[in-house]
Amino acid sequence: MIEKDLNQIFQGRIDADDRIEARDWMPEKYRQTLIRQISQHAHSEVVGMLPEANWISRAPSLRRKVALLAKVQDEAGHGLYLYSAAETLGAKRSDLLQQLVDGTAKYSSIFNYPTLTWADIGAIGWLVDGAAIMNQVMLCRTSYGPYARAMVRICKEESFHQRQGYEIMIALSQGSEEQKAMAQDALNRWWWPSLMMFGPNDAESKHTAQSMAWRIKRKTNDELRQAFVDSSISQIEYLGLTAPDKDLKWNEERGHYDFGPIDWDEFWQVVKGHGPCNEERIAARRKAQEEGKWVQEAAMAYAAKRKQRAQDQQTRVA
């Protein structure tokens, strides 16, 4: 069967909402697109541990420490699920991790901003994880099976993370004037990077159209961004805070909020490695990889030893 026919059959399965599995035939471009997206997602989970882990020892109570520690541990698990999903497409985890520490792989730009106060931890949980959920719920129905199944578990845990973050923001906004000011400052600094998380406008996104056609994505960047803004405003009002956007207003005709222009120059500067914490994040991951290499080597040696024992036992039985 010629490749043209295979492509037509494949697209027919996509259009029928069939789930594509690892052993199914797929176009090479589909495979490469998934590896790019899943690996970037995995890298984002792993790098995303760093801004919050910085506050574990400084959390204001034992309860907050335990909750934050559990959250960071969850993010590590999310990275593992996603690297495993990428491996089903033929990618090697070691190669993906090396690309990350070499600085040649991309991850979510938002993790290149600093966490200056405890309120930042609340803002990350509420806004950053909230934006992630807006995107990830859609991915539970993505066309590639292993990716979709990983996202089901991830979304459940991210929903808890968002509630945890919003609880922190409620506590601060209902606290002293200084605490409320801290919450407002965190909102001011994390609002626009959260909107950037959805990626460039649809007209500027070179991957969106094909990803939509293959149903890797179910909604466009702009659709997800609009849904996030619409859902966030009532939450901001409940906190008694103010969205840092003078152009924000409800548009009765559209049935959505209009919001101001996003600073895409800032977005692309951060994506290209020139954000406030890009170098710090990559250096931390490189240090962790180098210092943790002995753990990987020990685990591999143990696995090889167990495999050899099983083979020897089978030989004796035979």
C-alpha positions in Angstrom: 0.0 0.0 0.0 1.5 3.4 -1.0 2.0 6.1 1.6 -0.7 8.3 0.1 -3.3 5.6 0.8 -1.9 5.1 4.3 -2.2 8.8 5.0 -5.8 8.8 3.8 -6.6 5.9 6.0 -4.8 7.5 8.9 -6.7 10.8 8.5 -10.0 8.8 8.2 -9.3 7.3 11.6 -8.5 10.7 13.1 -11.7 12.2 11.6 -13.7 9.2 13.1 -12.2 10.0 16.5 -10.3 6.7 16.7 -7.5 6.6 19.2 -4.0 6.1 17.6 -1.8 3.6 19.6 2.0 3.1 19.6 2.0 0.1 17.2 -0.3 1.7 14.7 1.0 3.2 11.4 1.3 6.9 11.6 2.9 9.6 9.4 6.4 10.5 10.4 5.4 14.1 10.8 2.7 13.1 13.2 5.2 11.1 15.3 7.7 14.0 15.3 5.0 16.5 16.2 4.0 14.4 19.2 7.6 13.9 20.4 8.1 17.6 20.2 4.9 18.5 22.1 5.1 15.7 24.7 8.8 16.2 25.4 8.2 20.0 25.9 5.4 19.2 28.2 7.6 16.8 30.2 10.4 19.3 30.4 7.9 21.9 31.7 6.8 19.6 34.5 10.4 18.9 35.5 11.6 22.5 35.3 8.4 23.7 36.9 9.4 22.0 40.1 12.2 24.5 40.6 10.4 27.8 41.3 8.2 26.2 43.9 10.7 23.8 45.5 12.6 27.0 46.4 9.9 27.8 48.9 9.4 24.4 50.6 11.7 25.2 53.5 10.2 28.7 53.8 6.5 27.9 53.7 4.7 29.6 56.6 3.4 26.4 58.3 4.0 22.7 58.5 0.7 22.1 56.6 1.8 24.4 53.8 5.2 22.7 53.7 3.7 19.2 53.4 1.2 20.4 50.7 3.9 22.1 48.7 6.3 19.1 49.0 3.5 16.8 47.7 2.8 19.1 44.8 6.5 19.3 43.7 6.6 15.5 44.0 3.5 15.3 41.8 5.2 17.4 39.1 8.1 15.0 39.0 5.7 12.2 38.5 4.0 14.1 35.7 7.3 14.4 33.9 7.9 10.6 34.2 4.4 9.8 32.7 5.1 12.1 29.8 8.7 10.9 29.1 7.2 7.4 29.1 4.6 8.5 26.5 7.3 10.0 24.3 9.3 6.7 24.5 6.3 4.9 23.0 7.0 6.9 19.9 10.6 5.8 19.7 12.2 8.7 21.5 15.0 7.9 24.0 14.5 9.5 27.4 18.3 10.1 27.8 18.3 12.0 24.6 15.4 14.2 25.6 16.9 15.0 29.0 20.3 15.8 27.4 18.5 18.2 25.0 17.0 19.9 28.0 20.3 20.5 29.8 22.0 21.4 26.6 19.5 24.2 26.2 18.3 23.0 22.8 14.8 21.8 24.1 12.0 24.1 24.9 9.7 24.2 27.9 7.0 26.5 29.1 8.3 30.1 29.2 6.5 30.8 32.5 9.0 28.9 34.6 11.7 31.3 33.8 10.2 33.9 36.2 11.3 34.2 39.8 9.2 33.4 42.9 9.8 36.4 45.0 7.3 36.0 47.8 5.1 33.3 49.3 2.2 34.8 47.4 3.9 33.7 44.2 3.3 30.1 45.2 -0.4 30.9 45.5 -0.4 32.7 42.1 1.4 29.8 40.4 -1.0 27.2 41.8 -4.0 29.3 40.9 -3.0 30.9 37.6 -0.2 28.8 36.1 -1.8 25.5 37.0 -5.2 26.9 36.1 -3.9 27.8 32.6 -2.3 24.4 32.4 -5.6 22.6 33.3 -7.4 24.6 30.6 -5.0 23.2 28.0 -4.6 19.7 29.6 -8.3 18.8 29.9 -8.4 19.1 26.1 -5.4 16.8 25.9 -7.3 14.0 27.7 -9.1 13.6 24.3 -6.0 14.0 22.1 -5.7 11.5 19.3 -2.6 9.6 20.6 -3.6 7.1 23.2 -0.6 7.0 25.5 -0.5 10.8 25.7 -4.3 11.0 26.4 -4.1 8.4 29.2 -1.2 10.1 30.9 -3.2 13.4 30.8 -6.1 11.9 32.7 -4.0 11.3 35.8 -2.1 14.6 35.4 -5.3 16.6 35.2 -6.7 15.1 38.4 -3.6 16.1 40.3 -3.3 19.6 38.7 -6.9 20.3 39.7 -5.8 19.8 43.3 -2.8 22.0 42.8 -5.0 24.8 41.5 -7.3 24.6 44.5 -4.3 24.7 46.8 -2.9 27.8 45.1 -6.3 29.6 45.3 -6.6 28.7 48.9 -3.3 30.5 49.6 -4.5 33.5 47.6 -7.8 33.6 49.7 -5.8 33.5 52.9 -3.6 36.3 51.9 -6.3 38.5 50.4 -8.4 38.2 53.6 -5.4 38.8 55.8 -3.5 42.0 56.7 -3.1 44.9 54.4 0.5 43.8 53.8 -0.6 40.3 52.9 -3.3 41.5 50.5 -0.8 43.8 48.9 1.5 40.8 48.5 -1.3 38.9 46.8 -2.0 41.8 44.4 1.7 42.1 43.6 1.9 38.4 42.7 -1.2 38.7 40.5 0.3 41.7 38.7 3.5 39.8 37.9 2.0 36.4 37.0 -1.1 37.4 35.1 0.4 38.3 31.7 3.0 35.4 31.7 0.0 33.1 32.4 -1.8 34.4 29.3 1.5 33.8 27.3 1.5 30.2 28.4 -1.1 29.3 25.7 1.4 30.2 23.0 1.4 32.8 20.2 -1.7 34.0 18.6 -3.3 31.5 16.2 -2.2 33.6 13.2 1.4 33.4 14.4 1.4 29.7 15.4 3.1 27.5 12.9 2.0 24.2 14.5 -1.7 24.9 15.5 -3.4 24.2 12.1 -1.8 20.7 11.6 -2.2 19.8 15.3 -5.9 20.6 15.1 -6.3 18.6 11.8 -4.7 15.6 13.6 -6.7 16.3 16.7 -3.5 16.4 18.8 -5.1 19.7 19.9 -8.8 20.2 20.2 -8.8 23.9 20.7 -6.6 26.7 19.4 -4.2 28.9 21.5 -6.6 31.9 21.3 -9.7 29.9 22.2 -8.0 28.5 25.3 -6.6 31.9 26.3 -10.0 33.4 26.0 -11.6 30.7 28.1 -8.9 31.2 30.8 -9.5 34.9 31.0 -13.3 34.4 31.1 -13.1 31.9 33.9 -10.5 33.9 36.0 -12.2 37.3 36.3 -14.9 36.2 38.8 -12.1 34.5 40.9 -10.1 37.8 40.9 -13.2 39.7 42.0 -13.9 37.2 44.8 -10.4 37.8 46.1 -11.0 41.5 46.1 -8.0 42.0 43.8 -7.7 43.8 40.5 -6.6 42.3 37.2 -3.6 44.3 35.9 -5.2 45.2 32.6 -6.8 48.6 32.1 -8.4 47.4 28.8 -10.2 44.5 30.4 -14.0 44.7 30.0 -17.0 42.5 29.3 -18.1 42.5 25.7 -21.8 41.8 25.6 -21.8 41.2 21.9 -19.1 38.6 21.9 -20.1 37.1 25.3 -16.5 37.2 26.4 -14.1 39.6 28.1 -11.9 41.8 25.9 -8.4 42.1 27.2 -5.4 44.2 26.4 -2.5 43.4 24.1 0.1 40.8 25.2 3.7 41.8 25.1 4.9 39.2 22.6 8.4 40.7 22.5 8.8 39.7 26.1 7.4 36.2 25.4 9.9 35.6 22.5 12.8 36.9 24.5 12.0 34.4 27.3 11.5 31.6 24.8 14.9 32.3 23.2 16.6 32.0 26.6 16.8 35.6 27.7 14.2 35.5 30.6 15.0 36.4 34.2 15.8 32.8 35.2 16.5 30.8 32.0 20.2 30.3 32.8 19.4 29.5 36.5 16.8 26.9 35.5 19.0 25.0 33.0 22.0 25.2 35.4 19.9 23.6 38.1 18.7 20.8 35.8 22.3 20.2 34.6 23.6 20.0 38.2 20.8 17.5 39.1 21.6 15.3 36.1 25.3 15.3 36.7 25.0 14.7 40.5 22.2 12.1 40.1 24.0 10.1 37.4 25.1 7.5 40.0 21.5 6.8 40.9 20.6 6.1 37.2 23.7 3.8 36.9 22.8 1.9 40.1 19.2 1.4 38.9 20.3 0.2 35.5 22.9 -2.2 37.1 20.2 -3.5 39.5 17.8 -4.0 36.6 20.4 -5.9 34.6 21.2 -8.1 37.6 17.6 -9.0 38.0 17.2 -9.8 34.3 20.3 -12.0 34.4 19.0 -13.9 37.5 15.6 -14.5 35.7 17.4 -15.8 32.7 19.7 -18.1 34.8 16.6 -19.5 36.6 14.9 -20.2 33.3 18.0 -22.0 32.1 18.1 -24.2 35.2 14.4 -25.1 34.9 14.9 -26.0 31.3 
